[in-house]
Amino acid sequence: MIMPRGARQLLLPANPVFIWGSLLAALAISWLPWGRQPALPDVLAVTLVFWTVHQPRYVGIVTAFVLGVLTDVHHGALLGQHALAYCLMSYGAVALSRRILWFGMAGQMLQVLPGFVVMHLVALLVRLAVGDAWPGWPYLLAPLAETLLWPLATLLLLAPQRRAPDRDANRPL
């Protein structure tokens, strides 16, 4: 049967190797030496939220905690700062995952924005509680940049699932 216009495309099951590979690639990107750029989006957080929303059986709060501790160790931050922020963000993504997927792209962006804001506010409050300096107002632009990365993450991370299992000119799926 040919799918009607406006219907969502059927997706293949997600490959766990691709999921973990994309998370490790995002971790490697977050470890690049960009310098102190407070408005720089956290690619690892976007990838983590994406897979937490789309594949909560594979990626969840434990993954967020481990990736957060690895990020803390690499950045030399207070141990647990990113882990706490990622866990809270991941919990919100798991709790709202079924709701987020009902929306179109603009609606999804509005749904994930509060999670990114909470993540950055928790990390900022932890930093300020231990006596670190205020990073400046551009720090508040990072959640917006991460929200704007959501369509790109959706396009790139769902691409392997969109291809047909058996390519055939006579089957549109």
FENVEN-V113740 format. One line per field, one symbol per residue. burial: 1 if it has 16 or more other C-alpha atoms within 10 Angstrom, else 0. A space follows every 50 residues. Layout:
burial = ???
This chain:
burial = 00000000000001000010011001100100000000111111111111 11111100111011111111110000000111111111111111001001 00000001101111111111111101100000000000110111111111 00110011000100000000001
